[in-house]
Amino acid sequence: MRTLSMALLGLLCTPLVHAADVPLERHSLGSWEADIGFSGVVRDGDTLHVSGIACAGADMQVAVLACYRQLNDILQRFDVDSSHVVKETVYTTDMDALIKVIPVRKTFFADAKYPAATWVQVSRLFDRAHLLEVEWTVRLK
């Protein structure tokens, strides 16, 4: 019994190589990030975390098109497409307007490979003019 306990203690105390030992890559989307205090894109190994891309527009369709075009531009930087998006979180100030433009959003996902998604209506976003903010988690491989 003592030998087993010592072996288990040895396993518990052995340092393991962990994802935390791999440095994160931070990619800026613009100078405003430093003003606010965040990174637009953070790569953690084979996972890409894209901060909320927020968009304004004359209406929700204009905002959706602007956000998803920016998100696709980010994917292209990393040589992947929307089929690599595993999780999407959308914050909107008008859920009814967002629901009406679902067909526009769906055009951005290759071969109907949609991510897991959460959509939340909020009273406002950081900039009061923004109608929509979308964040993605992307698998790079």
PyMOL commands that set and color helices and strands:
alter all, ss='L'
color gray80, all
select helices_A, chain A and resi 2-13+19-21+32-36+60-77+82-84+95-100+102-106+110-112
alter helices_A, ss='H'
color red, helices_A
select strands_A, chain A and resi 25-27+41-44+47-55+85-92+116-121+132-139
alter strands_A, ss='S'
color yellow, strands_A
deselect
rebuild
show_as cartoon
